[in-house]
Amino acid sequence: MTISPAKTSLANMTVGHKGKVVGFKDSGKAYRKKLLAMGLTKGTEFTINRLAPMGDPVEIVVRGYNLSLRKQEAAVLLVEGV
């Protein structure tokens, strides 16, 4: 399965997909600073590493480390497949 290059939410991607951060949803201002501090800046590439059985949290590999994000945080990121 491939992800189209159109903008989507990180929460909509599945294990093994690679993507790139293209921005943040306007409704996620509470999480924006936190995500930026974790290295999720525009243009950063990542790979979906694992999903918990209920889909929360999602683990991504970004900038050489594993990062777990809650579903609410992941939904704020706008990404595109690469």
C-alpha positions in Angstrom: 0.0 0.0 0.0 1.4 3.4 -0.9 0.5 6.8 0.6 -0.1 9.5 -2.0 2.0 12.7 -1.7 -1.1 14.6 -0.7 -1.2 16.1 2.9 -2.6 13.7 5.5 -2.3 13.2 9.2 0.4 11.1 10.8 -2.4 9.2 12.6 -3.6 7.9 9.2 -0.3 6.2 8.2 0.6 2.6 8.9 3.7 0.7 9.9 6.6 0.8 7.4 5.5 4.0 5.7 7.9 6.8 5.2 6.8 10.4 5.3 7.9 14.0 5.6 6.5 16.7 7.9 4.8 19.5 5.9 3.1 21.4 8.7 0.7 21.4 11.6 -3.1 21.6 11.9 -4.4 24.9 13.2 -6.4 23.1 15.8 -3.2 21.7 17.4 -1.6 24.8 18.8 -1.3 23.2 22.2 1.0 20.5 20.8 2.9 22.5 18.2 5.8 23.7 20.5 6.1 20.2 22.0 6.4 18.6 18.6 8.9 21.2 17.3 11.0 20.6 20.4 11.1 16.9 19.7 12.6 17.6 16.2 9.4 17.4 14.1 10.1 20.5 12.0 8.9 21.1 8.5 10.8 18.9 6.0 11.9 16.3 8.6 11.6 12.7 7.3 10.4 9.8 9.4 9.4 6.2 9.3 6.5 4.6 11.1 8.1 1.9 13.3 5.3 0.5 15.5 1.7 1.0 16.4 0.3 -0.1 19.8 -2.6 -2.6 19.4 -5.3 0.1 19.9 -3.3 2.5 17.7 -2.1 4.7 20.6 0.8 5.5 20.8 2.5 5.4 17.4 6.3 5.0 17.3 8.3 6.8 14.6 12.0 6.9 13.8 13.0 10.5 13.3 16.5 12.1 13.3 18.1 8.8 14.4 15.9 8.1 17.4 12.6 6.4 18.2 9.8 8.7 19.3 6.4 7.7 20.6 3.5 10.0 20.1 0.0 9.8 21.4 -2.8 9.6 18.9 -3.9 13.2 19.7 -0.3 14.5 19.1 0.1 12.5 15.9 -3.2 13.9 14.5 -1.8 17.4 14.7 1.1 16.7 12.3 0.4 17.2 8.6 2.6 14.8 6.6 3.1 13.5 3.1 4.3 10.2 1.9 7.8 9.8 0.4 
